[in-house]
Amino acid sequence: MSELVFFSGTMDCGKSTLALQIAHNRSARGLQGVIFTRDDRAGEGKLSSRLGLVTEAVEAKEGMDVYGYLVDRLSKGGKVDYVIVDEAQFLAPDQIDQLARVVDDLGFDVFAFGITTDFRTKLFPGSQRLIELADRIEALQVEALCWCGARATHNARTVGGEMVVEGAQVVVGDVNGPVEEIGYEVLCRRHHLRRMTSASSQAGALSPDVLPVTSA
């Protein structure tokens, strides 16, 4: 039975690496898949992992009918056994509906990978629709870590090392970019709420809240 599966997690938890592994395992068994991506760090039409692995992909641009793309490919004699979608949070809700239709009408497994919330802790529309429609939601088991060592649960956007909470929802950046540029960092909830990045934490105390101290 075909499924729409949503693999979710924070940045830097291995989503793209797992997508590449799934593609490799299936291609090794003679299966042919279509890989979609959107706004990958490596450029248009690429699926890349921070481990350095890169493969070609179809750029799921704004307004693209992904269901229609697959039907057209099949009508021209192409073979499709499964579909992988990386950076699925950037897709529009109607494109997620199209992925569900791929599962239901064409009978292909669709594996979607993405983060659920943006730097403001708000759901991406694409991720929200995936949560609403997916047959299965899988949390990535590789835990990203905050600079403090705790489990990272939130994505932060930084400018010059300082966390920002305003701006466009989608701005392409990377967790490994120069600190003076727009970048991203994963934080635990505590430090996301306090807007304490790895850079800003060097100048401040770990906790701005002073606990009551009484002498014996």
KOLLO-205846 format. One record per residue: residue in one letter; x, y, z of N, C-alpha, C in turn; residue number from 1. Coordinates in nm, 3 decimals, padded with zeros to 5 digits. Layout:
{A, {X, Y, Z}, {X, Y, Z}, {X, Y, Z}, NUM}
...
This chain:
{M, {00.085, -00.119, 00.000}, {00.000, 00.000, 00.000}, {00.089, 00.124, 00.000}, 1}
{S, {00.071, 00.210, -00.099}, {00.155, 00.330, -00.108}, {00.120, 00.429, 00.002}, 2}
{E, {00.218, 00.511, 00.040}, {00.203, 00.605, 00.151}, {00.263, 00.740, 00.118}, 3}
{L, {00.210, 00.842, 00.182}, {00.273, 00.974, 00.188}, {00.334, 00.985, 00.326}, 4}
{V, {00.467, 00.985, 00.331}, {00.539, 00.986, 00.458}, {00.613, 01.119, 00.473}, 5}
{F, {00.597, 01.183, 00.587}, {00.662, 01.310, 00.615}, {00.769, 01.288, 00.721}, 6}
{F, {00.895, 01.303, 00.680}, {01.008, 01.294, 00.772}, {01.041, 01.437, 00.817}, 7}
{S, {01.025, 01.464, 00.945}, {01.043, 01.601, 00.993}, {01.152, 01.608, 01.100}, 8}
{G, {01.206, 01.726, 01.113}, {01.308, 01.750, 01.215}, {01.361, 01.891, 01.199}, 9}
{T, {01.447, 01.931, 01.290}, {01.510, 02.063, 01.280}, {01.615, 02.061, 01.170}, 10}
{M, {01.672, 02.175, 01.142}, {01.787, 02.179, 01.053}, {01.900, 02.096, 01.115}, 11}
{D, {01.987, 02.047, 01.029}, {02.109, 01.978, 01.074}, {02.084, 01.844, 01.142}, 12}
{C, {01.969, 01.780, 01.112}, {01.941, 01.651, 01.175}, {01.946, 01.536, 01.075}, 13}
{G, {01.991, 01.562, 00.952}, {02.014, 01.454, 00.858}, {01.901, 01.423, 00.763}, 14}
{K, {01.809, 01.518, 00.741}, {01.696, 01.493, 00.651}, {01.742, 01.463, 00.509}, 15}
{S, {01.827, 01.550, 00.455}, {01.872, 01.532, 00.316}, {01.958, 01.406, 00.302}, 16}
{T, {02.035, 01.376, 00.405}, {02.117, 01.254, 00.402}, {02.028, 01.131, 00.394}, 17}
{L, {01.920, 01.130, 00.473}, {01.827, 01.016, 00.469}, {01.756, 01.009, 00.334}, 18}
{A, {01.722, 01.123, 00.278}, {01.658, 01.124, 00.145}, {01.751, 01.061, 00.042}, 19}
{L, {01.877, 01.096, 00.047}, {01.975, 01.039, -00.046}, {01.992, 00.889, -00.022}, 20}
{Q, {01.988, 00.848, 00.104}, {02.003, 00.705, 00.135}, {01.885, 00.625, 00.083}, 21}
{I, {01.763, 00.679, 00.100}, {01.644, 00.610, 00.048}, {01.654, 00.596, -00.104}, 22}
{A, {01.696, 00.704, -00.171}, {01.711, 00.698, -00.317}, {01.814, 00.594, -00.357}, 23}
{H, {01.926, 00.590, -00.284}, {02.032, 00.493, -00.315}, {01.984, 00.350, -00.297}, 24}
{N, {01.916, 00.323, -00.186}, {01.871, 00.187, -00.158}, {01.773, 00.137, -00.264}, 25}
{R, {01.684, 00.224, -00.310}, {01.585, 00.182, -00.409}, {01.646, 00.170, -00.549}, 26}
{S, {01.736, 00.260, -00.581}, {01.800, 00.249, -00.713}, {01.887, 00.125, -00.721}, 27}
{A, {01.943, 00.083, -00.608}, {02.025, -00.038, -00.606}, {01.942, -00.162, -00.632}, 28}
{R, {01.811, -00.151, -00.615}, {01.719, -00.263, -00.642}, {01.648, -00.247, -00.776}, 29}
{G, {01.699, -00.155, -00.858}, {01.645, -00.137, -00.992}, {01.522, -00.049, -00.999}, 30}
{L, {01.487, 00.017, -00.890}, {01.371, 00.106, -00.890}, {01.413, 00.246, -00.935}, 31}
{Q, {01.323, 00.314, -01.003}, {01.352, 00.448, -01.053}, {01.260, 00.549, -00.984}, 32}
{G, {01.320, 00.652, -00.933}, {01.242, 00.753, -00.863}, {01.261, 00.891, -00.923}, 33}
{V, {01.174, 00.981, -00.882}, {01.186, 01.122, -00.916}, {01.211, 01.198, -00.787}, 34}
{I, {01.314, 01.280, -00.788}, {01.348, 01.361, -00.671}, {01.313, 01.506, -00.698}, 35}
{F, {01.229, 01.561, -00.614}, {01.197, 01.703, -00.620}, {01.266, 01.774, -00.505}, 36}
{T, {01.301, 01.899, -00.528}, {01.355, 01.981, -00.420}, {01.317, 02.125, -00.445}, 37}
{R, {01.344, 02.209, -00.347}, {01.312, 02.352, -00.360}, {01.410, 02.433, -00.278}, 38}
{D, {01.479, 02.525, -00.343}, {01.571, 02.618, -00.274}, {01.679, 02.545, -00.194}, 39}
{D, {01.739, 02.444, -00.255}, {01.848, 02.373, -00.187}, {01.970, 02.462, -00.178}, 40}
{R, {02.050, 02.443, -00.074}, {02.170, 02.525, -00.052}, {02.271, 02.512, -00.166}, 41}
{A, {02.266, 02.400, -00.240}, {02.362, 02.377, -00.348}, {02.319, 02.440, -00.479}, 42}
{G, {02.198, 02.496, -00.483}, {02.152, 02.561, -00.604}, {02.031, 02.491, -00.664}, 43}
{E, {01.979, 02.549, -00.772}, {01.858, 02.498, -00.834}, {01.878, 02.359, -00.892}, 44}
{G, {01.779, 02.272, -00.871}, {01.785, 02.137, -00.926}, {01.888, 02.048, -00.860}, 45}
{K, {01.915, 02.072, -00.732}, {02.012, 01.990, -00.659}, {01.953, 01.944, -00.527}, 46}
{L, {01.987, 01.824, -00.487}, {01.960, 01.775, -00.352}, {02.095, 01.749, -00.289}, 47}
{S, {02.125, 01.821, -00.182}, {02.256, 01.809, -00.121}, {02.246, 01.785, 00.028}, 48}
{S, {02.346, 01.715, 00.078}, {02.359, 01.689, 00.220}, {02.480, 01.764, 00.273}, 49}
{R, {02.474, 01.801, 00.400}, {02.590, 01.869, 00.460}, {02.710, 01.777, 00.474}, 50}
{L, {02.690, 01.648, 00.450}, {02.803, 01.555, 00.449}, {02.881, 01.562, 00.319}, 51}
{G, {02.830, 01.642, 00.222}, {02.900, 01.661, 00.096}, {02.842, 01.584, -00.021}, 52}
{L, {02.736, 01.509, 00.000}, {02.673, 01.433, -00.108}, {02.575, 01.522, -00.184}, 53}
{V, {02.576, 01.508, -00.316}, {02.488, 01.589, -00.401}, {02.435, 01.503, -00.515}, 54}
{T, {02.308, 01.522, -00.550}, {02.252, 01.454, -00.667}, {02.161, 01.549, -00.741}, 55}
{E, {02.133, 01.517, -00.866}, {02.043, 01.600, -00.946}, {01.899, 01.581, -00.900}, 56}
{A, {01.821, 01.686, -00.912}, {01.681, 01.681, -00.871}, {01.599, 01.774, -00.960}, 57}
{V, {01.469, 01.762, -00.951}, {01.377, 01.850, -01.023}, {01.337, 01.964, -00.930}, 58}
{E, {01.359, 02.085, -00.973}, {01.323, 02.201, -00.891}, {01.171, 02.219, -00.893}, 59}
{A, {01.109, 02.204, -00.776}, {00.963, 02.221, -00.765}, {00.933, 02.369, -00.746}, 60}
{K, {00.935, 02.442, -00.855}, {00.918, 02.586, -00.848}, {00.777, 02.624, -00.808}, 61}
{E, {00.762, 02.749, -00.767}, {00.631, 02.801, -00.729}, {00.535, 02.788, -00.847}, 62}
{G, {00.418, 02.733, -00.822}, {00.318, 02.716, -00.926}, {00.330, 02.588, -01.005}, 63}
{M, {00.435, 02.511, -00.984}, {00.453, 02.386, -01.059}, {00.349, 02.283, -01.015}, 64}
{D, {00.292, 02.212, -01.109}, {00.200, 02.102, -01.081}, {00.282, 01.974, -01.076}, 65}
{V, {00.315, 01.927, -00.957}, {00.402, 01.811, -00.945}, {00.330, 01.683, -00.991}, 66}
{Y, {00.200, 01.677, -00.968}, {00.122, 01.563, -01.017}, {00.122, 01.561, -01.170}, 67}
{G, {00.097, 01.677, -01.230}, {00.098, 01.686, -01.376}, {00.233, 01.653, -01.434}, 68}
{Y, {00.342, 01.693, -01.366}, {00.477, 01.662, -01.413}, {00.496, 01.510, -01.421}, 69}
{L, {00.452, 01.439, -01.317}, {00.470, 01.294, -01.314}, {00.383, 01.224, -01.418}, 70}
{V, {00.260, 01.271, -01.434}, {00.171, 01.213, -01.535}, {00.230, 01.231, -01.674}, 71}
{D, {00.284, 01.349, -01.701}, {00.346, 01.376, -01.832}, {00.466, 01.286, -01.854}, 72}
{R, {00.544, 01.266, -01.749}, {00.661, 01.178, -01.761}, {00.619, 01.035, -01.792}, 73}
{L, {00.515, 00.989, -01.725}, {00.466, 00.853, -01.749}, {00.408, 00.839, -01.890}, 74}
{S, {00.338, 00.942, -01.935}, {00.275, 00.936, -02.068}, {00.377, 00.933, -02.180}, 75}
{K, {00.500, 00.978, -02.149}, {00.607, 00.976, -02.248}, {00.693, 00.851, -02.237}, 76}
{G, {00.646, 00.755, -02.156}, {00.717, 00.628, -02.145}, {00.815, 00.619, -02.031}, 77}
{G, {00.821, 00.722, -01.950}, {00.912, 00.720, -01.836}, {00.863, 00.626, -01.727}, 78}
{K, {00.956, 00.580, -01.646}, {00.922, 00.490, -01.536}, {00.939, 00.564, -01.404}, 79}
{V, {00.842, 00.548, -01.317}, {00.849, 00.608, -01.184}, {00.801, 00.504, -01.083}, 80}
{D, {00.885, 00.474, -00.984}, {00.847, 00.378, -00.880}, {00.822, 00.446, -00.745}, 81}
{Y, {00.882, 00.563, -00.725}, {00.866, 00.634, -00.599}, {00.902, 00.780, -00.620}, 82}
{V, {00.866, 00.862, -00.523}, {00.894, 01.005, -00.531}, {00.956, 01.051, -00.399}, 83}
{I, {01.061, 01.131, -00.409}, {01.124, 01.193, -00.293}, {01.113, 01.344, -00.307}, 84}
{V, {01.077, 01.410, -00.198}, {01.067, 01.556, -00.199}, {01.147, 01.609, -00.081}, 85}
{D, {01.254, 01.681, -00.110}, {01.334, 01.744, -00.004}, {01.296, 01.891, 00.006}, 86}
{E, {01.321, 01.951, 00.122}, {01.281, 02.090, 00.150}, {01.131, 02.108, 00.125}, 87}
{A, {01.055, 02.008, 00.168}, {00.911, 02.007, 00.140}, {00.837, 02.121, 00.209}, 88}
{Q, {00.897, 02.179, 00.312}, {00.831, 02.290, 00.381}, {00.811, 02.410, 00.288}, 89}
{F, {00.892, 02.421, 00.183}, {00.882, 02.535, 00.092}, {00.774, 02.518, -00.015}, 90}
{L, {00.717, 02.398, -00.025}, {00.611, 02.378, -00.123}, {00.481, 02.443, -00.077}, 91}
{A, {00.398, 02.481, -00.172}, {00.268, 02.540, -00.140}, {00.172, 02.429, -00.098}, 92}
{P, {00.070, 02.462, -00.018}, {-00.027, 02.360, 00.024}, {-00.090, 02.284, -00.092}, 93}
{D, {-00.118, 02.353, -00.204}, {-00.180, 02.281, -00.316}, {-00.082, 02.181, -00.378}, 94}
{Q, {00.049, 02.208, -00.369}, {00.147, 02.111, -00.418}, {00.152, 01.989, -00.327}, 95}
{I, {00.130, 02.009, -00.198}, {00.121, 01.895, -00.106}, {-00.003, 01.812, -00.139}, 96}
{D, {-00.113, 01.880, -00.172}, {-00.233, 01.807, -00.215}, {-00.202, 01.722, -00.338}, 97}
{Q, {-00.122, 01.776, -00.428}, {-00.084, 01.701, -00.548}, {-00.001, 01.578, -00.513}, 98}
{L, {00.085, 01.589, -00.412}, {00.163, 01.473, -00.368}, {00.072, 01.364, -00.312}, 99}
{A, {-00.030, 01.405, -00.238}, {-00.126, 01.308, -00.186}, {-00.199, 01.239, -00.301}, 100}
{R, {-00.228, 01.314, -00.406}, {-00.295, 01.257, -00.522}, {-00.202, 01.159, -00.594}, 101}
{V, {-00.072, 01.186, -00.594}, {00.025, 01.093, -00.653}, {00.016, 00.958, -00.583}, 102}
{V, {00.006, 00.961, -00.451}, {-00.007, 00.837, -00.374}, {-00.138, 00.767, -00.406}, 103}
{D, {-00.248, 00.841, -00.401}, {-00.380, 00.781, -00.412}, {-00.416, 00.738, -00.555}, 104}
{D, {-00.379, 00.819, -00.654}, {-00.419, 00.792, -00.792}, {-00.314, 00.716, -00.872}, 105}
{L, {-00.186, 00.742, -00.845}, {-00.080, 00.677, -00.923}, {-00.017, 00.559, -00.849}, 106}
{G, {-00.038, 00.553, -00.718}, {00.010, 00.439, -00.641}, {00.157, 00.440, -00.609}, 107}
{F, {00.221, 00.560, -00.607}, {00.363, 00.570, -00.574}, {00.380, 00.609, -00.427}, 108}
{D, {00.482, 00.554, -00.364}, {00.522, 00.605, -00.233}, {00.583, 00.743, -00.251}, 109}
{V, {00.548, 00.835, -00.163}, {00.606, 00.969, -00.163}, {00.672, 00.992, -00.028}, 110}
{F, {00.801, 01.021, -00.030}, {00.877, 01.048, 00.092}, {00.913, 01.196, 00.093}, 111}
{A, {00.852, 01.270, 00.184}, {00.874, 01.414, 00.193}, {00.960, 01.445, 00.316}, 112}
{F, {01.056, 01.533, 00.297}, {01.149, 01.569, 00.405}, {01.144, 01.720, 00.426}, 113}
{G, {01.133, 01.762, 00.551}, {01.131, 01.905, 00.575}, {01.128, 01.941, 00.722}, 114}
{I, {01.147, 02.068, 00.749}, {01.134, 02.119, 00.885}, {00.990, 02.167, 00.903}, 115}
{T, {00.942, 02.163, 01.024}, {00.802, 02.198, 01.048}, {00.782, 02.347, 01.070}, 116}
{T, {00.870, 02.411, 01.147}, {00.848, 02.551, 01.182}, {00.962, 02.640, 01.135}, 117}
{D, {00.931, 02.767, 01.114}, {01.031, 02.863, 01.069}, {01.104, 02.926, 01.187}, 118}
{F, {01.181, 03.030, 01.159}, {01.262, 03.094, 01.263}, {01.178, 03.168, 01.366}, 119}
{R, {01.048, 03.185, 01.336}, {00.957, 03.250, 01.431}, {00.874, 03.148, 01.508}, 120}
{T, {00.906, 03.021, 01.492}, {00.834, 02.907, 01.549}, {00.694, 02.892, 01.491}, 121}
{K, {00.671, 02.946, 01.372}, {00.542, 02.932, 01.303}, {00.552, 02.820, 01.200}, 122}
{L, {00.444, 02.744, 01.185}, {00.443, 02.636, 01.087}, {00.458, 02.689, 00.945}, 123}
{F, {00.543, 02.623, 00.867}, {00.545, 02.649, 00.723}, {00.414, 02.597, 00.665}, 124}
{P, {00.352, 02.669, 00.571}, {00.227, 02.620, 00.511}, {00.240, 02.481, 00.451}, 125}
{G, {00.352, 02.452, 00.385}, {00.371, 02.320, 00.328}, {00.379, 02.212, 00.434}, 126}
{S, {00.448, 02.240, 00.542}, {00.460, 02.143, 00.652}, {00.326, 02.123, 00.720}, 127}
{Q, {00.252, 02.230, 00.738}, {00.120, 02.218, 00.799}, {00.030, 02.125, 00.717}, 128}
{R, {00.034, 02.143, 00.584}, {-00.050, 02.059, 00.499}, {-00.003, 01.913, 00.502}, 129}
{L, {00.127, 01.892, 00.512}, {00.179, 01.756, 00.523}, {00.132, 01.690, 00.653}, 130}
{I, {00.133, 01.765, 00.761}, {00.085, 01.711, 00.889}, {-00.062, 01.673, 00.878}, 131}
{E, {-00.136, 01.752, 00.803}, {-00.279, 01.727, 00.787}, {-00.308, 01.606, 00.698}, 132}
{L, {-00.221, 01.580, 00.600}, {-00.251, 01.478, 00.499}, {-00.167, 01.352, 00.506}, 133}
{A, {-00.051, 01.357, 00.567}, {00.042, 01.243, 00.561}, {-00.018, 01.117, 00.622}, 134}
{D, {00.010, 01.003, 00.559}, {-00.027, 00.875, 00.617}, {00.056, 00.846, 00.741}, 135}
{R, {00.179, 00.898, 00.739}, {00.270, 00.870, 00.849}, {00.366, 00.988, 00.866}, 136}
{I, {00.393, 01.024, 00.989}, {00.490, 01.129, 01.020}, {00.602, 01.068, 01.102}, 137}
{E, {00.724, 01.083, 01.054}, {00.840, 01.025, 01.123}, {00.933, 01.137, 01.170}, 138}
{A, {00.963, 01.137, 01.298}, {01.060, 01.232, 01.352}, {01.200, 01.175, 01.332}, 139}
{L, {01.289, 01.254, 01.277}, {01.426, 01.208, 01.254}, {01.493, 01.173, 01.387}, 140}
{Q, {01.562, 01.060, 01.389}, {01.621, 01.011, 01.513}, {01.757, 01.073, 01.546}, 141}
{V, {01.822, 01.134, 01.449}, {01.949, 01.202, 01.476}, {01.918, 01.337, 01.536}, 142}
{E, {01.953, 01.356, 01.662}, {01.919, 01.480, 01.731}, {02.024, 01.588, 01.705}, 143}
{A, {01.977, 01.701, 01.654}, {02.065, 01.817, 01.645}, {02.079, 01.876, 01.784}, 144}
{L, {02.192, 01.939, 01.810}, {02.219, 01.991, 01.944}, {02.232, 02.143, 01.943}, 145}
{C, {02.176, 02.204, 02.044}, {02.196, 02.347, 02.069}, {02.341, 02.369, 02.112}, 146}
{W, {02.387, 02.495, 02.106}, {02.524, 02.524, 02.147}, {02.549, 02.486, 02.294}, 147}
{C, {02.442, 02.479, 02.374}, {02.458, 02.447, 02.516}, {02.468, 02.297, 02.540}, 148}
{G, {02.443, 02.216, 02.436}, {02.449, 02.071, 02.450}, {02.314, 02.006, 02.464}, 149}
{A, {02.209, 02.084, 02.485}, {02.074, 02.029, 02.495}, {02.020, 01.996, 02.357}, 150}
{R, {01.914, 01.916, 02.352}, {01.853, 01.880, 02.224}, {01.795, 02.005, 02.159}, 151}
{A, {01.830, 02.027, 02.033}, {01.779, 02.145, 01.960}, {01.639, 02.114, 01.909}, 152}
{T, {01.547, 02.205, 01.933}, {01.408, 02.187, 01.891}, {01.357, 02.300, 01.804}, 153}
{H, {01.434, 02.409, 01.792}, {01.387, 02.527, 01.719}, {01.494, 02.576, 01.623}, 154}
{N, {01.447, 02.633, 01.512}, {01.537, 02.690, 01.412}, {01.542, 02.841, 01.431}, 155}
{A, {01.661, 02.896, 01.430}, {01.679, 03.040, 01.448}, {01.747, 03.100, 01.327}, 156}
{R, {01.703, 03.219, 01.285}, {01.772, 03.294, 01.181}, {01.862, 03.396, 01.248}, 157}
{T, {01.983, 03.409, 01.197}, {02.078, 03.503, 01.256}, {02.130, 03.601, 01.152}, 158}
{V, {02.161, 03.720, 01.198}, {02.227, 03.822, 01.117}, {02.343, 03.874, 01.201}, 159}
{G, {02.464, 03.852, 01.153}, {02.579, 03.892, 01.230}, {02.589, 03.820, 01.363}, 160}
{G, {02.537, 03.697, 01.367}, {02.542, 03.619, 01.490}, {02.429, 03.645, 01.586}, 161}
{E, {02.347, 03.748, 01.558}, {02.235, 03.783, 01.646}, {02.106, 03.726, 01.589}, 162}
{M, {02.024, 03.669, 01.675}, {01.897, 03.611, 01.633}, {01.798, 03.719, 01.595}, 163}
{V, {01.725, 03.698, 01.486}, {01.622, 03.791, 01.441}, {01.489, 03.717, 01.436}, 164}
{V, {01.380, 03.789, 01.457}, {01.248, 03.727, 01.459}, {01.151, 03.795, 01.363}, 165}
{E, {01.205, 03.879, 01.274}, {01.122, 03.944, 01.174}, {01.184, 03.924, 01.037}, 166}
{G, {01.101, 03.932, 00.933}, {01.150, 03.918, 00.797}, {01.070, 03.814, 00.721}, 167}
{A, {01.105, 03.796, 00.594}, {01.037, 03.700, 00.509}, {01.054, 03.560, 00.565}, 168}
{Q, {00.951, 03.475, 00.545}, {00.957, 03.341, 00.599}, {01.068, 03.259, 00.535}, 169}
{V, {01.092, 03.279, 00.405}, {01.192, 03.201, 00.334}, {01.306, 03.291, 00.290}, 170}
{V, {01.423, 03.270, 00.348}, {01.547, 03.333, 00.304}, {01.652, 03.223, 00.308}, 171}
{V, {01.707, 03.189, 00.193}, {01.802, 03.078, 00.187}, {01.932, 03.116, 00.255}, 172}
{G, {01.976, 03.032, 00.345}, {02.102, 03.050, 00.416}, {02.152, 02.914, 00.459}, 173}
{D, {02.254, 02.913, 00.545}, {02.310, 02.785, 00.587}, {02.358, 02.796, 00.730}, 174}
{V, {02.361, 02.680, 00.797}, {02.410, 02.678, 00.934}, {02.562, 02.691, 00.940}, 175}
{N, {02.629, 02.674, 00.826}, {02.775, 02.679, 00.825}, {02.830, 02.805, 00.758}, 176}
{G, {02.744, 02.905, 00.734}, {02.789, 03.026, 00.668}, {02.866, 03.118, 00.760}, 177}
{P, {02.935, 03.219, 00.704}, {03.006, 03.316, 00.785}, {02.912, 03.386, 00.883}, 178}
{V, {02.961, 03.412, 01.004}, {02.875, 03.466, 01.110}, {02.818, 03.602, 01.076}, 179}
{E, {02.888, 03.680, 00.991}, {02.840, 03.814, 00.959}, {02.726, 03.814, 00.858}, 180}
{E, {02.700, 03.702, 00.794}, {02.595, 03.693, 00.694}, {02.467, 03.637, 00.755}, 181}
{I, {02.359, 03.639, 00.675}, {02.235, 03.574, 00.718}, {02.261, 03.425, 00.726}, 182}
{G, {02.227, 03.369, 00.839}, {02.249, 03.227, 00.859}, {02.141, 03.167, 00.946}, 183}
{Y, {02.160, 03.040, 00.979}, {02.062, 02.970, 01.062}, {02.135, 02.889, 01.168}, 184}
{E, {02.068, 02.871, 01.279}, {02.125, 02.796, 01.390}, {02.012, 02.722, 01.460}, 185}
{V, {02.041, 02.602, 01.505}, {01.941, 02.528, 01.582}, {01.964, 02.553, 01.731}, 186}
{L, {01.854, 02.576, 01.802}, {01.861, 02.608, 01.944}, {01.760, 02.525, 02.022}, 187}
{C, {01.787, 02.505, 02.149}, {01.685, 02.448, 02.237}, {01.579, 02.556, 02.261}, 188}
{R, {01.463, 02.516, 02.310}, {01.354, 02.613, 02.331}, {01.396, 02.725, 02.427}, 189}
{R, {01.468, 02.687, 02.530}, {01.512, 02.785, 02.631}, {01.590, 02.900, 02.568}, 190}
{H, {01.687, 02.865, 02.486}, {01.773, 02.969, 02.429}, {01.708, 03.035, 02.308}, 191}
{H, {01.614, 02.968, 02.243}, {01.539, 03.034, 02.137}, {01.451, 03.143, 02.197}, 192}
{L, {01.384, 03.112, 02.306}, {01.298, 03.212, 02.371}, {01.380, 03.331, 02.423}, 193}
{R, {01.503, 03.304, 02.464}, {01.591, 03.411, 02.516}, {01.676, 03.474, 02.406}, 194}
{R, {01.662, 03.424, 02.283}, {01.735, 03.474, 02.168}, {01.886, 03.469, 02.190}, 195}
{M, {01.931, 03.362, 02.248}, {02.073, 03.345, 02.277}, {02.134, 03.246, 02.178}, 196}
{T, {02.208, 03.299, 02.081}, {02.277, 03.215, 01.984}, {02.415, 03.179, 02.038}, 197}
{S, {02.486, 03.095, 01.964}, {02.621, 03.058, 02.007}, {02.712, 03.179, 02.012}, 198}
{A, {02.689, 03.275, 01.919}, {02.772, 03.396, 01.917}, {02.737, 03.489, 02.033}, 199}
{S, {02.609, 03.516, 02.050}, {02.570, 03.611, 02.155}, {02.592, 03.556, 02.294}, 200}
{S, {02.593, 03.424, 02.309}, {02.611, 03.364, 02.442}, {02.750, 03.390, 02.497}, 201}
{Q, {02.845, 03.420, 02.409}, {02.981, 03.446, 02.456}, {02.991, 03.574, 02.538}, 202}
{A, {02.892, 03.665, 02.516}, {02.897, 03.794, 02.585}, {02.800, 03.803, 02.702}, 203}
{G, {02.718, 03.700, 02.721}, {02.618, 03.708, 02.826}, {02.622, 03.587, 02.916}, 204}
{A, {02.555, 03.599, 03.029}, {02.545, 03.487, 03.121}, {02.453, 03.382, 03.062}, 205}
{L, {02.470, 03.259, 03.105}, {02.387, 03.152, 03.055}, {02.240, 03.176, 03.088}, 206}
{S, {02.213, 03.231, 03.205}, {02.076, 03.259, 03.244}, {02.067, 03.402, 03.294}, 207}
{P, {01.977, 03.484, 03.237}, {01.959, 03.622, 03.284}, {01.873, 03.628, 03.408}, 208}
{D, {01.814, 03.516, 03.448}, {01.730, 03.514, 03.564}, {01.812, 03.478, 03.687}, 209}
{V, {01.806, 03.560, 03.789}, {01.882, 03.537, 03.911}, {01.796, 03.459, 04.009}, 210}
{L, {01.847, 03.345, 04.051}, {01.775, 03.265, 04.146}, {01.788, 03.326, 04.284}, 211}
{P, {01.686, 03.314, 04.368}, {01.697, 03.365, 04.505}, {01.801, 03.289, 04.583}, 212}
{V, {01.883, 03.360, 04.655}, {01.990, 03.298, 04.734}, {01.972, 03.341, 04.878}, 213}
{T, {01.971, 03.248, 04.967}, {01.960, 03.279, 05.110}, {02.077, 03.216, 05.182}, 214}
{S, {02.125, 03.285, 05.283}, {02.238, 03.232, 05.361}, {02.185, 03.138, 05.466}, 215}
{A, {02.265, 03.043, 05.503}, {02.224, 02.944, 05.603}, {02.216, 03.007, 05.740}, 216}
